[in-house]
Amino acid sequence: MITRQKVSSLNQQVQYGNTYGYLGSLGFVVMATDTVMQENLRTLAPDGVSISVAPVASPNEITVEGLRKHIDTMANAASLIQPDAPPDLICYACTSGSIVIGEHTVAKQIRLGAPKSQPMTLVTGVIDGLRTLNAKSIVVATPYIDEVNKLEYRFMTNQGFNVLDIKGMQIDDGSIMGKITPGYIKEFALSLDRPEADAIFISCGGIRTIDILQEIEEEANKPVICSNQAMMWSCLRRINVSLTVKGYGRLFEIPEIVDPCSI
């Protein structure tokens, strides 16, 4: 025989405190095929900053045509990131996609999907970082094929940088980007360095550059920017979080952006 119990709870003096995002909250629109970005976001985010993500529909092919397709579901992806408690900022976390589609076009779609969040793109953070470091002449290492590299070269020169060299690993399959070893990334990046380069930029949010970034910077004896490091640094500064972090290049030890890009 089942004994029926009366359910009756006493009023409680519930104690409340800070949420995980007591300093601020960031949202990221990530490629559905990416295997690195979300790990890097949580590695780089300091305590007190909450991270939320939503995937954008993306083919495996890292080609100009494939990257352009990301915009088709950008607004919808942004709208799914904590809609009842919108993040302070939402960033599209793809370097090459930001360049191919265009920062302003991406920002417009993020605003459409999440009008209460500040829009941002990964490559905007890269420009913020390079300008803050006062890097004028750079070399650029990428995993991309040359049709993407040509657009990146044009974009960087239009932003006022003297691109001494840009070379890619000629990979067009996004599903294997995360398998490139950090050791090879280091070797490839250092092979492009020149004495007259003010900084090395390692492009792409889908490769494991932050695992080896500090070593590259120490060996090259100059600033090294990589996509996810620069993006997170700039996103944090844009929501007024100026905490510095050691171990991810000298950029992360700078508390504010010099002349932040407007998108």
C-alpha positions as CSV (number, residue, x, y, z in Angstrom):
1,M,0.0,0.0,0.0
2,I,1.3,3.4,-1.0
3,T,1.4,6.0,1.8
4,R,0.5,9.4,0.6
5,Q,2.7,12.1,2.0
6,K,1.7,15.7,2.2
7,V,4.3,17.9,0.4
8,S,4.9,21.1,2.3
9,S,8.1,23.1,2.3
10,L,9.0,25.9,4.7
11,N,9.9,29.3,3.5
12,Q,13.7,29.4,3.2
13,Q,16.2,32.3,3.6
14,V,18.0,31.4,0.3
15,Q,21.4,32.9,0.0
16,Y,22.4,34.5,-3.3
17,G,25.8,35.5,-4.6
18,N,27.7,36.2,-7.8
19,T,27.0,34.3,-11.0
20,Y,29.9,32.8,-13.0
21,G,29.8,36.0,-15.1
22,Y,30.1,38.6,-12.3
23,L,32.7,40.5,-14.3
24,G,30.9,40.2,-17.7
25,S,29.5,37.7,-20.2
26,L,30.7,36.8,-23.7
27,G,28.9,34.9,-26.5
28,F,30.6,33.3,-29.5
29,V,29.2,32.1,-32.8
30,V,31.5,29.2,-33.7
31,M,31.9,27.0,-36.7
32,A,29.9,23.7,-36.4
33,T,33.0,21.8,-37.6
34,D,35.5,23.4,-35.2
35,T,37.2,21.2,-32.6
36,V,39.5,23.8,-31.0
37,M,37.7,27.0,-30.4
38,Q,35.5,26.1,-27.5
39,E,38.4,24.6,-25.6
40,N,40.5,27.7,-26.2
41,L,37.7,30.0,-25.1
42,R,37.5,28.4,-21.7
43,T,41.3,28.3,-21.3
44,L,41.6,32.0,-22.0
45,A,38.6,33.3,-20.2
46,P,39.4,34.5,-16.7
47,D,37.3,33.7,-13.6
48,G,34.3,36.0,-13.5
49,V,33.6,36.0,-17.2
50,S,31.0,33.6,-18.5
51,I,31.2,32.0,-21.9
52,S,28.3,30.9,-24.1
53,V,28.4,29.5,-27.7
54,A,26.2,28.7,-30.6
55,P,27.2,27.0,-33.8
56,V,26.8,28.5,-37.3
57,A,26.1,26.1,-40.1
58,S,29.4,25.6,-41.9
59,P,30.6,23.1,-44.5
60,N,34.0,21.4,-44.0
61,E,35.4,23.1,-47.0
62,I,37.5,26.1,-45.9
63,T,37.2,27.8,-49.2
64,V,35.9,31.3,-50.1
65,E,32.6,29.8,-51.3
66,G,32.3,27.7,-48.1
67,L,33.1,30.6,-45.8
68,R,30.6,32.9,-47.4
69,K,27.8,30.4,-46.4
70,H,28.3,31.2,-42.7
71,I,26.4,34.4,-43.0
72,D,23.2,32.5,-43.9
73,T,22.6,31.4,-40.3
74,M,24.6,34.0,-38.5
75,A,21.6,36.0,-37.1
76,N,19.9,32.8,-36.0
77,A,23.0,31.5,-34.2
78,A,23.4,34.9,-32.4
79,S,19.7,34.8,-31.3
80,L,20.3,31.4,-29.6
81,I,23.0,32.7,-27.2
82,Q,21.3,33.3,-23.8
83,P,18.3,35.1,-25.3
84,D,16.8,35.8,-21.9
85,A,20.1,37.2,-20.5
86,P,22.0,38.5,-23.5
87,P,25.8,38.5,-23.3
88,D,27.6,41.8,-23.1
89,L,29.2,41.0,-26.4
90,I,28.8,38.4,-29.2
91,C,31.7,37.6,-31.5
92,Y,31.8,35.6,-34.7
93,A,34.8,33.4,-34.0
94,C,36.3,32.7,-37.4
95,T,39.3,34.6,-38.8
96,S,38.9,33.8,-42.5
97,G,35.1,34.0,-42.4
98,S,35.3,37.5,-40.9
99,I,37.6,38.5,-43.8
100,V,35.6,36.9,-46.6
101,I,32.2,38.0,-45.4
102,G,33.3,41.4,-44.0
103,E,33.3,42.7,-40.4
104,H,30.4,45.1,-41.0
105,T,28.2,42.5,-42.7
106,V,28.8,40.1,-39.8
107,A,28.1,42.8,-37.2
108,K,24.8,43.7,-38.9
109,Q,23.6,40.0,-38.7
110,I,24.7,39.7,-35.0
111,R,22.7,42.9,-34.2
112,L,19.7,41.4,-36.1
113,G,19.8,38.3,-34.0
114,A,20.9,39.8,-30.7
115,P,20.2,43.5,-30.6
116,K,21.1,43.9,-26.9
117,S,24.7,42.6,-27.4
118,Q,27.7,44.4,-28.7
119,P,28.8,42.7,-32.1
120,M,32.3,41.7,-32.7
121,T,34.4,39.6,-35.1
122,L,37.6,37.6,-34.6
123,V,39.6,39.5,-37.1
124,T,38.6,42.8,-35.5
125,G,40.4,41.6,-32.4
126,V,43.5,40.7,-34.4
127,I,43.6,44.3,-35.8
128,D,43.1,45.7,-32.3
129,G,46.0,43.6,-31.0
130,L,48.5,44.4,-33.8
131,R,47.8,48.1,-33.5
132,T,48.1,48.1,-29.7
133,L,51.5,46.4,-30.1
134,N,52.4,49.0,-32.7
135,A,53.2,46.3,-35.2
136,K,53.5,47.8,-38.7
137,S,55.4,45.2,-40.7
138,I,54.2,41.6,-40.2
139,V,54.5,38.0,-41.5
140,V,51.4,35.9,-41.6
141,A,51.2,32.1,-41.2
142,T,47.9,30.3,-42.0
143,P,46.6,26.8,-42.6
144,Y,44.6,28.0,-45.5
145,I,44.7,27.5,-49.3
146,D,45.9,30.4,-51.3
147,E,42.5,31.7,-52.5
148,V,41.8,32.5,-48.9
149,N,45.4,33.8,-48.3
150,K,45.0,36.3,-51.1
151,L,42.0,37.8,-49.5
152,E,43.7,37.9,-46.1
153,Y,46.7,39.6,-47.7
154,R,44.5,42.2,-49.3
155,F,42.5,42.8,-46.0
156,M,45.7,43.2,-43.9
157,T,47.3,45.6,-46.3
158,N,44.0,47.6,-46.5
159,Q,44.2,47.9,-42.7
160,G,47.6,49.6,-43.1
161,F,50.0,46.7,-42.4
162,N,53.1,46.0,-44.4
163,V,52.7,42.2,-45.0
164,L,56.3,41.0,-45.7
165,D,55.1,37.4,-46.3
166,I,52.0,35.3,-46.0
167,K,52.0,31.5,-46.5
168,G,49.5,28.8,-45.9
169,M,49.6,25.1,-45.2
170,Q,47.2,24.5,-48.1
171,I,44.5,22.8,-46.0
172,D,40.9,23.2,-47.1
173,D,39.3,20.6,-44.8
174,G,38.0,22.2,-41.5
175,S,37.6,18.9,-39.8
176,I,41.4,18.3,-39.7
177,M,42.6,21.7,-38.7
178,G,42.5,20.8,-35.0
179,K,44.8,17.8,-35.7
180,I,47.7,20.0,-36.8
181,T,50.3,19.5,-34.1
182,P,51.5,22.6,-32.0
183,G,55.0,21.6,-32.8
184,Y,54.4,21.9,-36.6
185,I,52.6,25.2,-36.1
186,K,55.6,26.6,-34.3
187,E,58.0,25.3,-37.0
188,F,55.9,26.8,-39.7
189,A,55.5,30.2,-38.1
190,L,59.2,30.6,-37.3
191,S,60.1,29.6,-40.9
192,L,58.3,32.8,-42.1
193,D,59.9,35.2,-39.6
194,R,62.1,38.0,-40.8
195,P,64.4,40.4,-38.8
196,E,62.4,43.4,-40.1
197,A,59.0,41.9,-39.0
198,D,57.6,43.7,-36.0
199,A,55.3,40.7,-35.2
200,I,54.2,37.3,-36.3
201,F,50.5,36.7,-36.9
202,I,49.3,33.1,-36.9
203,S,45.9,33.1,-38.4
204,C,43.0,30.7,-37.8
205,G,40.9,30.0,-34.7
206,G,40.7,26.3,-35.5
207,I,44.3,25.4,-34.9
208,R,46.1,24.8,-31.6
209,T,48.3,27.9,-31.6
210,I,47.8,29.0,-28.0
211,D,49.4,25.7,-26.8
212,I,52.7,26.9,-28.3
213,L,52.3,30.7,-28.6
214,Q,54.5,31.6,-25.6
215,E,57.3,29.4,-26.9
216,I,57.2,31.0,-30.4
217,E,57.3,34.5,-28.9
218,E,60.2,33.7,-26.7
219,E,62.2,32.1,-29.6
220,A,61.4,34.8,-32.1
221,N,62.0,37.5,-29.4
222,K,59.1,39.6,-30.8
223,P,55.3,39.8,-30.3
224,V,53.3,36.9,-31.6
225,I,49.6,37.3,-32.3
226,C,47.3,34.4,-32.9
227,S,43.6,34.4,-33.7
228,N,42.0,33.1,-30.4
229,Q,44.4,35.0,-28.1
230,A,43.8,38.3,-29.9
231,M,40.0,37.8,-30.1
232,M,39.6,37.0,-26.4
233,W,42.0,39.8,-25.3
234,S,40.0,42.3,-27.4
235,C,36.6,41.0,-26.3
236,L,37.5,41.2,-22.7
237,R,38.8,44.8,-23.1
238,R,35.6,45.8,-24.9
239,I,33.5,44.7,-21.9
240,N,35.9,46.6,-19.6
241,V,37.7,43.5,-18.2
242,S,41.3,44.5,-18.0
243,L,42.7,41.5,-16.2
244,T,46.1,40.4,-17.5
245,V,47.2,36.8,-18.1
246,K,50.7,35.5,-18.4
247,G,51.7,32.6,-20.6
248,Y,49.8,33.6,-23.8
249,G,52.1,36.3,-25.2
250,R,52.8,39.9,-24.3
251,L,49.5,41.1,-25.8
252,F,47.6,39.6,-22.8
253,E,49.7,41.6,-20.4
254,I,48.4,44.9,-21.9
255,P,45.3,46.1,-20.0
256,E,43.6,48.2,-22.7
257,I,43.1,48.5,-26.5
258,V,44.9,51.4,-28.2
259,D,42.5,52.9,-30.8
260,P,39.9,50.0,-30.9
261,C,38.4,49.3,-34.3
262,S,34.8,50.3,-34.8
263,I,32.4,47.9,-36.6
